[in-house]
Amino acid sequence: MNDAQRQAAVEYLLSLGDDELVLAHRDSEWTGHAPILEEDIAFANIALDEMGHAVIWYRLHADLAGKDPETYPDHLVFQRTAEGFRNAPIVELPNGDWAFSMLRQFLFDAAEQVWLEGLGRSAHAPIAAAARKIMTEERYHLRHTRAWTLRLGLGTEESHARMQRALDALWPFACDLWTARPGEHELVTAGICPDGGSIWRTWEAEVVSQLEKADLARPKAVQPTGFDRTHHTPHLTESLAEMQSVARLEPEGVW
Amino acid sequence: MNDTQLPRFEVFVQERRNGPHLNAGSVHAADAELALLNARDVFARRPECHGLWIVPADRVTARTAEQLAVEMPSSEPGESGRAETYRVFGKIGHKGTHEHLGRVEAASAGQAIRKAFDTFGSLSVTSWWVVPESACLESAEDEADAWFKPAQDKPFRDQAFYPVETFMRSLRRARESKEPRR
């Protein structure tokens, strides 16, 4: 990698880690509140997996940024303000109801599956290895969230209505997952990451076919959300305040 | 009052490659596929696991050894006459859990119990379960990597691993010594 590519990869990896972290934190808010005990455990597991994936990306980010991969991830998580985060806004939105959280997780898992396949072939070997490792767990997530999407969509009148409402709200944000990440253009040319602009159709086809099976209609017109990876909703600040509250009490604390 | 409890499924875990499937407990779920997914999260996220089976609890026909000593079902096929495969589970001795012993072909649950007893009766089974194989659902071979492999390189950590409590106490002590008591 030359210097420009390294800098681009640093930015890109941060956005991958931030997506996983912010979603993991939202998912973890369901712990103790999911509709049934078994699903409480399952969703907490998904949250933990995403948290683990965030650490993997943060370590690679630290490595390329010349920071200590052991300690820098904690700094990234606990010491940054919302302006420094590069996650897509879909993952910072409040949980809403079970339909909203499950559908968001499904839309995200399906997207992650597609970009991990591309990253698994990255010209930068550590990125390729990380993507392949993460993909193993993501295959299970997708099976889980796909199954729930289908059942809630085809369930009762109420579950269907809640899912359709969630889809209407989430769809524009889900499409924004595919807006080029920081550093992406530079890295695509070097074969280090896939071109989101061309692989997003694979995601769209998978997702739309699942939504149709669940009797859910994709919104026809997509209004811009007005937010992106550098312009966050106020929800991110609230979420970080909660996540960082203990760490900020004692920044030098060791757990 | 309406019963809002979801149906119960018994979960069987294969702890060793090619080892028997052992009853690990049960999960509640809306249907068999969700039960299988939940079984993975509840019983196989950390411990070693090579395969999972779930069976709907209401399709399990159970007999204790004592019941069979009083009334042994007939080996006749019964009314339906159409044979199907049953999975046989038995608890050997009084400790432990039900484990998979094998399969029998039978035309009714009663006949399946009888055939199970005739086939595996030498194993000192204290409790028998038979389930039609068509009601069982199992994890797929080609998904074993995604379901069970991530667990293998993740450590269990005991609560004591995290020094949170000692740390919080030392913080409080430091703070109290700084703030004079009123």
HADDOCK unambig.tbl for C-alpha pairs under 7 A between the chains (distance, minus, plus):
assign (segid A and resid 38 and name CA) (segid B and resid 27 and name CA) 6.83 0.50 0.50
assign (segid A and resid 38 and name CA) (segid B and resid 38 and name CA) 5.89 0.50 0.50
assign (segid A and resid 38 and name CA) (segid B and resid 42 and name CA) 6.73 0.50 0.50
assign (segid A and resid 39 and name CA) (segid B and resid 38 and name CA) 6.75 0.50 0.50
assign (segid A and resid 41 and name CA) (segid B and resid 41 and name CA) 6.62 0.50 0.50
assign (segid A and resid 41 and name CA) (segid B and resid 42 and name CA) 6.62 0.50 0.50
assign (segid A and resid 42 and name CA) (segid B and resid 38 and name CA) 6.43 0.50 0.50
assign (segid A and resid 42 and name CA) (segid B and resid 41 and name CA) 5.23 0.50 0.50
assign (segid A and resid 136 and name CA) (segid B and resid 145 and name CA) 6.84 0.50 0.50
assign (segid A and resid 136 and name CA) (segid B and resid 146 and name CA) 4.73 0.50 0.50
assign (segid A and resid 137 and name CA) (segid B and resid 146 and name CA) 5.49 0.50 0.50
assign (segid A and resid 137 and name CA) (segid B and resid 150 and name CA) 6.73 0.50 0.50
assign (segid A and resid 139 and name CA) (segid B and resid 146 and name CA) 6.12 0.50 0.50
assign (segid A and resid 140 and name CA) (segid B and resid 146 and name CA) 5.68 0.50 0.50
assign (segid A and resid 140 and name CA) (segid B and resid 147 and name CA) 6.20 0.50 0.50
assign (segid A and resid 144 and name CA) (segid B and resid 37 and name CA) 6.66 0.50 0.50
assign (segid A and resid 255 and name CA) (segid B and resid 162 and name CA) 6.19 0.50 0.50
assign (segid A and resid 255 and name CA) (segid B and resid 163 and name CA) 5.96 0.50 0.50
assign (segid A and resid 255 and name CA) (segid B and resid 164 and name CA) 5.76 0.50 0.50
